[in-house]
Structures are given as structure tokens and as C-alpha cells.
Amino acid sequence: MKKFFKKLGFHKMDEMEQHIAFKAQRNALVFLLFALFVWTLYESYKVYTFHSELNPFPCFLLAAASCIQIFSQLIMTHNAVKDDEETPKTSPILKTVLICFAVAAVIVTIGSIIVLSVVKP
């Protein structure tokens, strides 16, 4: 299987290539989060101004992308320093996940109250 991937041009990246790939991925993530945020604001504006139906798709994508990025970074950091005695312990993953879900629930509740009180059928 290694030979097959080598023929396709895949190879193990050196440190410079990894750094370049990381910066490119970070730039792409920032762009996507910004675009989804603007799309979410536009959808909210349409609902507020024209009393149209809310399209939850951009909101869902924005929340999902943010959660995936945050939890991936949290888990990778936890796994990287798990056996290192010099590094202080990272916060427990379960506690952090529960706090994030609680904050998200409060934000969704407040947003729902605002949307339902402003948009009259």
C-alpha cells in the first residue's frame, strides 16, 4: 500500500511542509468560520426584517465547526501531555464538555426567546 501512495505523490511531510499545511488549514478554518458567521447574521436579518422562515443550516454549521475545532484541540492537548510529569494537568475533558454544552444551551435559549418575541406570525 505504501508503494501505491508513493506513486500518487504522497510522502511523509518534513517540518516545514507540516508548518505550511497547518497555516493553510488555519487560514481556511478562519475563512469558513467568518463566512458562516456572516451567513448566520444575514439569515437573522432576513428573519427580523422580512419575517421570513429561519434557515438553521448556517447556524448549525457554524456551531458544529466551532465545536469540532475546540474539542479536537482539547483532546489532542490532553493526549499530548497525558504522560508528561513536567506539564501541569489539563482540565478534565468531561467537565469542559459539560460547561460548553451548558453555555451553548443558555445561548440557544436566549436566542430563541429573542427570535420568538420579535417574529410575530
FILUM-430980 format. One record per atom (N, C-alpha, C, CB): x, z, y; residue number from 1; atom name; residue in three letters. Coordinates in steps of 0.001 Angstrom, whole numbers. Each point is the difference from the previous one (the first is absolute). Glycine has a CB too. Layout:
REM residues N
u, w, v, k, a, r
X, Z, Y, NUM, CA, Ala;
...
END
This chain:
REM residues 121
u, w, v, k, a, r
823, 0, -1191, 1, N, Met;
-823, 0, 1191, 1, CA, Met;
866, 0, 1255, 1, C, Met;
-1802, 1203, -1257, 1, CB, Met;
2979, -542, 1189, 2, N, Lys;
898, 31, 1152, 2, CA, Lys;
460, -1400, 386, 2, C, Lys;
748, 2282, -681, 2, CB, Lys;
-458, -3082, -338, 3, N, Lys;
474, -1360, 273, 3, CA, Lys;
-1086, -827, 688, 3, C, Lys;
1530, 138, -1993, 3, CB, Lys;
-2768, 88, 1579, 4, N, Phe;
-1115, -732, 601, 4, CA, Phe;
-118, 315, 1488, 4, C, Phe;
-1196, 24, -2206, 4, CB, Phe;
1262, 1270, 2552, 5, N, Phe;
-87, 384, 1403, 5, CA, Phe;
1217, -459, 791, 5, C, Phe;
-1372, 1961, -670, 5, CB, Phe;
2545, -1966, 29, 6, N, Lys;
1213, -458, 678, 6, CA, Lys;
-108, -1498, 321, 6, C, Lys;
1361, 1779, -1197, 6, CB, Lys;
-1972, -2540, 290, 7, N, Lys;
-185, -1429, 243, 7, CA, Lys;
-961, -241, 1165, 7, C, Lys;
441, -451, -2430, 7, CB, Lys;
-1407, 1366, 2605, 8, N, Leu;
-946, -138, 1100, 8, CA, Leu;
589, 446, 1332, 8, C, Leu;
-1839, 347, -1625, 8, CB, Leu;
3018, 257, 1607, 9, N, Gly;
646, 412, 1235, 9, CA, Gly;
-110, 1488, 293, 9, C, Gly;
-463, -2249, 837, 9, CB, Gly;
-114, 3017, -1754, 10, N, Phe;
-92, 1444, 181, 10, CA, Phe;
1326, 637, -385, 10, C, Phe;
-2487, -43, -455, 10, CB, Phe;
2923, 992, 1244, 11, N, His;
1207, 743, -304, 11, CA, His;
-98, 1387, 612, 11, C, His;
1348, -2128, -98, 11, CB, His;
-453, 3006, -311, 12, N, Lys;
5, 1354, 536, 12, CA, Lys;
538, -62, 1430, 12, C, Lys;
321, 1029, -2324, 12, CB, Lys;
-1086, -435, 3252, 13, N, Met;
388, -59, 1403, 13, CA, Met;
1113, 996, 296, 13, C, Met;
-2319, -725, 606, 13, CB, Met;
3233, 302, 282, 14, N, Asp;
1005, 948, 450, 14, CA, Asp;
-582, 838, 1144, 14, C, Asp;
1880, -1576, -694, 14, CB, Asp;
-1073, 2465, 1248, 15, N, Glu;
-503, 943, 1004, 15, CA, Glu;
-501, -702, 1260, 15, C, Glu;
1589, 1694, -890, 15, CB, Glu;
-904, -2732, 1342, 16, N, Met;
-421, -718, 1198, 16, CA, Met;
-1332, -725, -241, 16, C, Met;
2419, -280, 671, 16, CB, Met;
-2573, -361, -1807, 17, N, Glu;
-1240, -693, -321, 17, CA, Glu;
-1167, 981, -123, 17, C, Glu;
1326, -1775, -1173, 17, CB, Glu;
-1065, 2951, 601, 18, N, Gln;
-1043, 1023, -91, 18, CA, Gln;
-424, 471, 1393, 18, C, Gln;
917, 726, -2232, 18, CB, Gln;
58, -539, 3122, 19, N, His;
-307, 432, 1361, 19, CA, His;
-826, -1056, 740, 19, C, His;
2122, 1351, 30, 19, CB, His;
-1757, -2601, -183, 20, N, Ile;
-740, -1093, 646, 20, CA, Ile;
-1421, -76, -567, 20, C, Ile;
2158, -1282, 368, 20, CB, Ile;
-2293, 1389, -1685, 21, N, Ala;
-1328, -46, -622, 21, CA, Ala;
-850, 1181, 460, 21, C, Ala;
970, -1182, -1999, 21, CB, Ala;
-368, 2358, 2115, 22, N, Phe;
-734, 1176, 470, 22, CA, Phe;
-505, -206, 1426, 22, C, Phe;
1396, 1458, -1495, 22, CB, Phe;
-533, -1970, 2386, 23, N, Lys;
-428, -233, 1385, 23, CA, Lys;
-1110, -1049, 67, 23, C, Lys;
2303, 604, 794, 23, CB, Lys;
-2203, -1643, -1607, 24, N, Ala;
-1034, -1033, -8, 24, CA, Ala;
-1331, 562, -499, 24, C, Ala;
1766, -1746, -375, 24, CB, Ala;
-1716, 2575, -659, 25, N, Gln;
-1220, 610, -519, 25, CA, Gln;
-600, 961, 1015, 25, C, Gln;
882, -232, -2329, 25, CB, Gln;
-37, 980, 3027, 26, N, Arg;
-491, 921, 1013, 26, CA, Arg;
-667, -762, 1152, 26, C, Arg;
1818, 1632, -623, 26, CB, Arg;
-1190, -2730, 1060, 27, N, Asn;
-591, -804, 1069, 27, CA, Asn;
-1338, -590, -429, 27, C, Asn;
2294, -528, 843, 27, CB, Asn;
-2378, 78, -2088, 28, N, Ala;
-1259, -552, -503, 28, CA, Ala;
-1078, 1080, -57, 28, C, Ala;
1280, -1704, -1337, 28, CB, Ala;
-916, 2897, 905, 29, N, Leu;
-968, 1094, -63, 29, CA, Leu;
-496, 377, 1392, 29, C, Leu;
1115, 844, -2078, 29, CB, Leu;
-208, -746, 3037, 30, N, Val;
-397, 342, 1365, 30, CA, Val;
-939, -1063, 561, 30, C, Val;
2179, 1216, 344, 30, CB, Val;
-1865, -2492, -581, 31, N, Phe;
-868, -1077, 473, 31, CA, Phe;
-1389, 83, -636, 31, C, Phe;
2023, -1445, 335, 31, CB, Phe;
-2065, 1645, -1657, 32, N, Leu;
-1289, 69, -684, 32, CA, Leu;
-826, 1192, 468, 32, C, Leu;
1035, -1116, -1972, 32, CB, Leu;
-399, 2265, 2141, 33, N, Leu;
-736, 1168, 483, 33, CA, Leu;
-519, -227, 1418, 33, C, Leu;
1409, 1474, -1460, 33, CB, Leu;
-610, -2093, 2306, 34, N, Phe;
-449, -286, 1360, 34, CA, Phe;
-1157, -997, 1, 34, C, Phe;
2317, 457, 841, 34, CB, Phe;
-2204, -1513, -1657, 35, N, Ala;
-1069, -998, -72, 35, CA, Ala;
-1289, 614, -532, 35, C, Ala;
1714, -1788, -353, 35, CB, Ala;
-1615, 2624, -667, 36, N, Leu;
-1189, 659, -536, 36, CA, Leu;
-602, 979, 1005, 36, C, Leu;
943, -250, -2300, 36, CB, Leu;
-98, 916, 3068, 37, N, Phe;
-496, 917, 1026, 37, CA, Phe;
-764, -769, 1085, 37, C, Phe;
1935, 1562, -459, 37, CB, Phe;
-1386, -2691, 894, 38, N, Val;
-678, -816, 1013, 38, CA, Val;
-1306, -547, -560, 38, C, Val;
2216, -614, 1033, 38, CB, Val;
-2215, 165, -2281, 39, N, Trp;
-1218, -514, -633, 39, CA, Trp;
-1053, 1111, -99, 39, C, Trp;
1370, -1686, -1312, 39, CB, Trp;
-948, 2893, 977, 40, N, Thr;
-920, 1137, -76, 40, CA, Thr;
-606, 294, 1364, 40, C, Thr;
1329, 951, -1900, 40, CB, Thr;
-503, -970, 2939, 41, N, Leu;
-518, 227, 1358, 41, CA, Leu;
-979, -1095, 407, 41, C, Leu;
2133, 1166, 604, 41, CB, Leu;
-1832, -2417, -965, 42, N, Tyr;
-888, -1108, 321, 42, CA, Tyr;
-1345, 152, -701, 42, C, Tyr;
1993, -1477, 316, 42, CB, Tyr;
-1954, 1846, -1597, 43, N, Glu;
-1250, 211, -747, 43, CA, Glu;
-804, 1147, 609, 43, C, Glu;
1102, -853, -2099, 43, CB, Glu;
-419, 1913, 2503, 44, N, Ser;
-688, 1127, 636, 44, CA, Ser;
-616, -416, 1327, 44, C, Ser;
1585, 1585, -1112, 44, CB, Ser;
-868, -2411, 1864, 45, N, Tyr;
-519, -504, 1274, 45, CA, Tyr;
-1254, -839, -224, 45, C, Tyr;
2326, 8, 955, 45, CB, Tyr;
-2303, -882, -1987, 46, N, Lys;
-1176, -822, -296, 46, CA, Lys;
-1201, 867, -351, 46, C, Lys;
1500, -1835, -796, 46, CB, Lys;
-1276, 2880, 18, 47, N, Val;
-1099, 891, -379, 47, CA, Val;
-541, 709, 1236, 47, C, Val;
1007, 324, -2294, 47, CB, Val;
-127, 148, 3140, 48, N, Tyr;
-408, 747, 1188, 48, CA, Tyr;
-707, -901, 1015, 48, C, Tyr;
1923, 1565, -367, 48, CB, Tyr;
-1379, -2749, 608, 49, N, Thr;
-536, -880, 1031, 49, CA, Thr;
-1229, -777, -454, 49, C, Thr;
2288, -184, 898, 49, CB, Thr;
-2206, -434, -2063, 50, N, Phe;
-1054, -905, -446, 50, CA, Phe;
-935, 624, -1026, 50, C, Phe;
1545, -1864, 451, 50, CB, Phe;
-1308, 3115, -803, 51, N, His;
-812, 702, -1003, 51, CA, His;
-94, -797, -1302, 51, C, His;
-1314, 1067, 1853, 51, CB, His;
2439, -1643, -2228, 52, N, Ser;
39, -755, -1248, 52, CA, Ser;
378, 934, -1153, 52, C, Ser;
626, -2117, 1255, 52, CB, Ser;
-620, 1556, -2442, 53, N, Glu;
313, 800, -1181, 53, CA, Glu;
1509, 247, -68, 53, C, Glu;
-2009, -952, -1226, 53, CB, Glu;
2391, 2145, 815, 54, N, Leu;
1412, 374, -90, 54, CA, Leu;
637, -652, -1220, 54, C, Leu;
-480, 2188, 1153, 54, CB, Leu;
1641, -2803, -938, 55, N, Asn;
784, -571, -1086, 55, CA, Asn;
1077, 1028, -369, 55, C, Asn;
-441, -2423, 779, 55, CB, Asn;
292, 3125, -1903, 56, N, Pro;
954, 1055, -334, 56, CA, Pro;
1301, -504, -620, 56, C, Pro;
-1941, 1467, -315, 56, CB, Pro;
2039, -2756, 69, 57, N, Phe;
1170, -542, -689, 57, CA, Phe;
1319, 267, 733, 57, C, Phe;
-1491, -1748, -924, 57, CB, Phe;
1612, 1466, 2242, 58, N, Pro;
1284, 282, 656, 58, CA, Pro;
322, 1487, 52, 58, C, Pro;
-327, -2047, 1351, 58, CB, Pro;
-689, 2879, -1204, 59, N, Cys;
224, 1451, 13, 59, CA, Cys;
527, 458, -1350, 59, C, Cys;
-1829, 300, 1702, 59, CB, Cys;
1229, -814, -2778, 60, N, Phe;
437, 356, -1342, 60, CA, Phe;
1431, -456, -255, 60, C, Phe;
-2366, -150, -782, 60, CB, Phe;
2689, -1082, 1169, 61, N, Leu;
1356, -507, -207, 61, CA, Leu;
1023, 807, 788, 61, C, Leu;
-943, -2277, -391, 61, CB, Leu;
602, 2626, 1624, 62, N, Leu;
910, 791, 823, 62, CA, Leu;
242, 1367, -619, 62, C, Leu;
-797, -1212, 2035, 62, CB, Leu;
-262, 1868, -2466, 63, N, Ala;
140, 1319, -617, 63, CA, Ala;
761, -81, -1323, 63, C, Ala;
-2140, 709, 1096, 63, CB, Ala;
1838, -1712, -1901, 64, N, Ala;
675, -142, -1290, 64, CA, Ala;
1490, -288, 177, 64, C, Ala;
-2143, -827, -995, 64, CB, Ala;
2486, -73, 1912, 65, N, Ala;
1408, -318, 236, 65, CA, Ala;
764, 1218, 509, 65, C, Ala;
-640, -2369, 491, 65, CB, Ala;
30, 3113, 406, 66, N, Ser;
654, 1197, 527, 66, CA, Ser;
184, 1049, -1088, 66, C, Ser;
-993, -463, 2248, 66, CB, Ser;
-27, 682, -3059, 67, N, Cys;
96, 991, -1081, 67, CA, Cys;
1051, -395, -1027, 67, C, Cys;
-2407, 567, 338, 67, CB, Cys;
2426, -1825, -713, 68, N, Ile;
985, -462, -980, 68, CA, Ile;
1413, 201, 530, 68, C, Ile;
-1646, -1684, -879, 68, CB, Ile;
1868, 1354, 2131, 69, N, Gln;
1336, 157, 590, 69, CA, Gln;
400, 1464, 69, 69, C, Gln;
-355, -2083, 1331, 69, CB, Gln;
-540, 2934, -880, 70, N, Ile;
311, 1424, 150, 70, CA, Ile;
242, 647, -1356, 70, C, Ile;
-1377, 78, 2092, 70, CB, Ile;
485, -324, -3056, 71, N, Phe;
148, 636, -1305, 71, CA, Phe;
1190, -556, -774, 71, C, Phe;
-2458, 380, -39, 71, CB, Phe;
2743, -1664, 183, 72, N, Ser;
1184, -559, -659, 72, CA, Ser;
1268, 647, 532, 72, C, Ser;
-1206, -2167, -335, 72, CB, Ser;
1278, 2299, 1644, 73, N, Gln;
1179, 624, 601, 73, CA, Gln;
106, 1466, -420, 73, C, Gln;
-159, -1578, 1955, 73, CB, Gln;
-952, 2273, -1999, 74, N, Leu;
-11, 1402, -404, 74, CA, Leu;
472, 172, -1442, 74, C, Leu;
-1872, 412, 1605, 74, CB, Leu;
1360, -1228, -2505, 75, N, Ile;
370, 106, -1412, 75, CA, Ile;
1452, -409, -217, 75, C, Ile;
-2378, -459, -646, 75, CB, Ile;
2827, -611, 1307, 76, N, Met;
1390, -427, -163, 76, CA, Met;
969, 1042, 550, 76, C, Met;
-742, -2386, 144, 76, CB, Met;
403, 3001, 979, 77, N, Thr;
844, 1058, 558, 77, CA, Thr;
39, 1194, -941, 77, C, Thr;
-549, -764, 2330, 77, CB, Thr;
-607, 1134, -2864, 78, N, His;
-66, 1122, -938, 78, CA, His;
844, -275, -1244, 78, C, His;
-2301, 552, 843, 78, CB, His;
2216, -1755, -1389, 79, N, Asn;
766, -348, -1195, 79, CA, Asn;
1497, -108, 286, 79, C, Asn;
-2005, -1201, -865, 79, CB, Asn;
2375, 779, 2065, 80, N, Ala;
1417, -167, 331, 80, CA, Ala;
712, 1336, 132, 80, C, Ala;
-563, -2126, 1157, 80, CB, Ala;
-122, 3156, -648, 81, N, Val;
650, 1296, 226, 81, CA, Val;
-441, 1054, -1010, 81, C, Val;
145, -564, 2417, 81, CB, Val;
-774, 134, -3487, 82, N, Lys;
-554, 927, -980, 82, CA, Lys;
1082, 881, -634, 82, C, Lys;
-1822, -1653, -449, 82, CB, Lys;
2952, 1084, 77, 83, N, Asp;
1034, 748, -709, 83, CA, Asp;
1169, 406, 887, 83, C, Asp;
-658, -1218, -2034, 83, CB, Asp;
579, 946, 3324, 84, N, Asp;
1086, 319, 919, 84, CA, Asp;
-154, 1429, 497, 84, C, Asp;
182, -2418, 689, 84, CB, Asp;
878, 3247, -883, 85, N, Glu;
-83, 1397, 419, 85, CA, Glu;
259, 176, 1494, 85, C, Glu;
728, 659, -2284, 85, CB, Glu;
11, -1591, 2902, 86, N, Glu;
360, 136, 1407, 86, CA, Glu;
-1152, -352, 941, 86, C, Glu;
2342, -521, -632, 86, CB, Glu;
-3241, -320, 182, 87, N, Thr;
-1109, -440, 839, 87, CA, Thr;
-1130, 1021, -72, 87, C, Thr;
631, -2422, -363, 87, CB, Thr;
-1177, 2799, 1517, 88, N, Pro;
-1134, 935, -57, 88, CA, Pro;
-1195, -645, -694, 88, C, Pro;
796, 1105, 2114, 88, CB, Pro;
-1615, -271, -2728, 89, N, Lys;
-1165, -502, -740, 89, CA, Lys;
-949, -738, 933, 89, C, Lys;
210, 1895, -1634, 89, CB, Lys;
-729, -2991, 1136, 90, N, Thr;
-1013, -719, 759, 90, CA, Thr;
-1346, 679, -225, 90, C, Thr;
1292, -2183, -187, 90, CB, Thr;
-2239, 1869, 1034, 91, N, Ser;
-1312, 630, -135, 91, CA, Ser;
-664, -472, -1292, 91, C, Ser;
-235, 149, 2518, 91, CB, Ser;
-587, 699, -3118, 92, N, Pro;
-669, -387, -1244, 92, CA, Pro;
-905, -1218, 225, 92, C, Pro;
81, 2400, -782, 92, CB, Pro;
-30, -3323, -144, 93, N, Ile;
-746, -1246, 146, 93, CA, Ile;
-1503, 251, -12, 93, C, Ile;
1878, -1227, -1097, 93, CB, Ile;
-2361, 2065, 193, 94, N, Leu;
-1434, 248, -98, 94, CA, Leu;
-552, 600, 1290, 94, C, Leu;
255, 326, -2464, 94, CB, Leu;
462, 621, 3037, 95, N, Lys;
-430, 628, 1254, 95, CA, Lys;
-62, -1033, 1126, 95, C, Lys;
1019, 2186, -740, 95, CB, Lys;
-20, -3034, 811, 96, N, Thr;
25, -1030, 1041, 96, CA, Thr;
-1138, -993, -181, 96, C, Thr;
2478, 258, 173, 96, CB, Thr;
-2747, -665, -1409, 97, N, Val;
-1090, -939, -279, 97, CA, Val;
-1345, 608, 398, 97, C, Val;
1334, -999, -1893, 97, CB, Val;
-1553, 2261, 1551, 98, N, Leu;
-1263, 657, 348, 98, CA, Leu;
-170, 129, 1514, 98, C, Leu;
98, 1254, -2165, 98, CB, Leu;
957, -935, 2863, 99, N, Ile;
-75, 98, 1464, 99, CA, Ile;
-313, -1369, 596, 99, C, Ile;
1642, 1922, -9, 99, CB, Ile;
-1009, -2973, -505, 100, N, Cys;
-269, -1357, 508, 100, CA, Cys;
-1450, -398, -231, 100, C, Cys;
2380, -623, -440, 100, CB, Cys;
-2909, 924, -752, 101, N, Phe;
-1394, -331, -276, 101, CA, Phe;
-950, 807, 878, 101, C, Phe;
633, -565, -2349, 101, CB, Phe;
-299, 1812, 2624, 102, N, Ala;
-845, 820, 869, 102, CA, Ala;
-9, -557, 1422, 102, C, Ala;
495, 2020, -1419, 102, CB, Ala;
679, -2396, 1919, 103, N, Val;
78, -582, 1351, 103, CA, Val;
-755, -1319, 49, 103, C, Val;
2228, 1105, 376, 103, CB, Val;
-2074, -1938, -1407, 104, N, Ala;
-720, -1275, -47, 104, CA, Ala;
-1506, 218, -41, 104, C, Ala;
1949, -1036, -1173, 104, CB, Ala;
-2398, 2033, 431, 105, N, Ala;
-1435, 291, -76, 105, CA, Ala;
-548, 430, 1356, 105, C, Ala;
278, 662, -2399, 105, CB, Ala;
482, 145, 3127, 106, N, Val;
-429, 425, 1339, 106, CA, Val;
-70, -1199, 940, 106, C, Val;
1033, 2268, -371, 106, CB, Val;
-30, -3140, 320, 107, N, Ile;
19, -1183, 868, 107, CA, Ile;
-1178, -922, -326, 107, C, Ile;
2516, 156, 173, 107, CB, Ile;
-2777, -374, -1465, 108, N, Val;
-1117, -861, -397, 108, CA, Val;
-1329, 609, 429, 108, C, Val;
1339, -840, -1949, 108, CB, Val;
-1471, 2142, 1819, 109, N, Thr;
-1235, 665, 412, 109, CA, Thr;
-237, -145, 1493, 109, C, Thr;
277, 1619, -1869, 109, CB, Thr;
743, -1382, 2663, 110, N, Ile;
-133, -130, 1458, 110, CA, Ile;
-317, -1448, 374, 110, C, Ile;
1614, 1917, 341, 110, CB, Ile;
-919, -2861, -981, 111, N, Gly;
-267, -1417, 274, 111, CA, Gly;
-1411, -404, -379, 111, C, Gly;
2400, -467, -362, 111, CB, Gly;
-2887, 979, -763, 112, N, Ser;
-1365, -321, -421, 112, CA, Ser;
-1030, 565, 970, 112, C, Ser;
768, -28, -2376, 112, CB, Ser;
-526, 1241, 2840, 113, N, Ile;
-917, 603, 970, 113, CA, Ile;
-42, -811, 1286, 113, C, Ile;
453, 2255, -984, 113, CB, Ile;
709, -2692, 1439, 114, N, Ile;
63, -809, 1231, 114, CA, Ile;
-712, -1319, -200, 114, C, Ile;
2173, 1070, 625, 114, CB, Ile;
-1903, -1762, -1731, 115, N, Val;
-621, -1299, -254, 115, CA, Val;
-1510, 132, -150, 115, C, Val;
2106, -772, -1104, 115, CB, Val;
-2551, 1777, 360, 116, N, Leu;
-1433, 167, -225, 116, CA, Leu;
-737, 459, 1248, 116, C, Leu;
503, 527, -2362, 116, CB, Leu;
156, 204, 3234, 117, N, Ser;
-684, 447, 1217, 117, CA, Ser;
-31, -1096, 1066, 117, C, Ser;
716, 2346, -507, 117, CB, Ser;
239, -3245, 486, 118, N, Val;
51, -1069, 1006, 118, CA, Val;
-856, -1186, -408, 118, C, Val;
2298, 731, 632, 118, CB, Val;
-2229, -1131, -1882, 119, N, Val;
-710, -1194, -476, 119, CA, Val;
-1415, 410, -396, 119, C, Val;
2167, -1082, -815, 119, CB, Val;
-3118, 604, 1593, 120, N, Lys;
-1414, 264, -293, 120, CA, Lys;
-588, -1230, -674, 120, C, Lys;
-212, 1592, 1976, 120, CB, Lys;
-514, -1415, -3086, 121, N, Pro;
-576, -1180, -688, 121, CA, Pro;
-1142, -618, 779, 121, C, Pro;
648, 1002, -2168, 121, CB, Pro;
END
